[in-house]
Amino acid sequence: KMANQELMGLINTQNMTNQEARNCLKNFYKALKDAKETDEYIWDVSSEFLSSYTTYVPYIYYGLLKKDYHNVCDILSSILYFNNKSGRVFQKRDKYALLLLLEGEFKNEEDT
């Protein structure tokens, strides 16, 4: 089972080049494919400032389009940080939506 802390470690891109951040994101993508799924919502902290993962999809998509891998990693780190208490990764549908986004970036490099 891949815990949030481990996933967060994969996308900690502080003091890295954008290409290094891309490599981190690729490793995150591979780890997420194997991560444990859950049918429960990940947001267990009651706050008006927290919303579901789907709120962040346009920002992740735009970051990938711009090839701003640092920004994508920061967004994903935030999602994992706010979800850290429950130990769950994403809701099943969120996981597959994120995998589809990342697959668009990495699908031609599956074996590298």
C-alpha positions as a printed Julia matrix, in Angstrom:
112×3 Matrix{Float64}:
   0.0    0.0     0.0
   1.37   3.38   -1.02
   0.74   5.92    1.73
   0.16   9.61    1.09
   3.52  10.47    2.64
   5.27   8.26    0.11
   3.31   9.77   -2.78
   4.06  13.27   -1.48
   7.75  12.38   -1.35
   7.67  11.42   -5.02
   6.47  14.88   -6.04
   8.53  17.04   -3.69
  10.22  19.09   -6.4
  11.79  21.83   -4.33
  15.11  23.02   -5.82
  14.66  20.92   -8.94
  14.72  21.8   -12.62
  11.48  21.51  -14.56
  12.78  18.34  -16.25
  13.56  16.8   -12.86
  10.06  17.76  -11.72
   8.69  16.0   -14.81
  10.6   12.84  -13.87
   9.13  13.04  -10.36
   5.66  13.41  -11.83
   6.26  10.37  -14.03
   7.26   8.33  -10.96
   4.13   9.59   -9.19
   2.03   8.46  -12.17
   3.52   4.97  -12.01
   2.96   4.76   -8.23
  -0.61   6.04   -8.47
  -1.48   3.3   -10.95
  -0.62   0.78   -8.21
  -2.08   2.73   -5.26
  -4.92   1.33   -3.15
  -8.37   2.47   -4.2
 -11.28   3.48   -2.05
 -14.92   4.2    -2.72
 -15.12   6.74    0.09
 -14.6   10.45   -0.29
 -11.16  11.6     0.7
 -12.17  14.93    2.22
 -12.77  14.19    5.88
 -11.84  17.63    7.22
 -14.76  20.01    7.48
 -13.77  23.34    5.97
 -15.29  25.78    3.54
 -11.91  26.04    1.85
 -11.65  22.36    0.97
 -13.27  20.99   -2.12
 -13.05  17.81   -4.07
 -10.16  16.82   -6.29
 -12.23  17.66   -9.37
 -11.88  21.37   -8.57
  -8.18  21.05   -9.38
  -8.52  19.19  -12.67
  -8.43  22.32  -14.88
  -5.3   23.57  -13.11
  -3.55  20.23  -13.5
  -4.6   20.02  -17.15
  -3.41  23.57  -17.85
  -0.13  22.94  -16.01
   0.5   19.88  -18.16
  -0.33  21.82  -21.32
   2.15  24.53  -20.33
   4.66  21.85  -19.3
   4.84  23.53  -15.89
   5.61  20.35  -13.98
   6.54  22.17  -10.77
   3.05  23.64  -10.6
   1.37  20.28  -11.27
   3.43  18.66   -8.51
   2.55  21.49   -6.11
  -1.17  21.07   -6.78
  -0.96  17.31   -6.25
   1.07  17.82   -3.07
  -1.66  20.11   -1.74
  -4.35  17.53   -2.45
  -2.33  14.82   -0.69
  -1.48  17.12    2.23
  -5.1   17.92    2.98
  -5.97  14.25    2.69
  -3.12  13.02    4.86
  -5.21  12.31    7.96
  -7.34   9.64    6.33
  -4.5    7.82    4.59
  -6.6    7.41    1.46
  -5.25   8.46   -1.87
  -8.24   9.48   -3.98
 -11.77   8.45   -4.56
 -11.81   5.79   -7.28
 -13.23   8.13   -9.92
 -10.69  10.8    -8.98
  -7.81   8.38   -9.29
  -8.84   7.36  -12.8
  -9.48  10.95  -13.89
  -5.99  11.89  -12.72
  -4.45   8.84  -14.35
  -6.08   9.82  -17.65
  -4.58  13.32  -17.42
  -1.12  12.0   -16.6
  -1.4    9.24  -19.19
  -1.69  11.92  -21.85
   1.74  13.16  -20.8
   3.48   9.82  -20.25
   1.69   7.2   -22.37
   4.43   7.03  -24.98
   7.1    6.48  -22.33
   5.55   3.55  -20.45
   8.68   1.46  -20.39
  11.24   4.16  -19.72
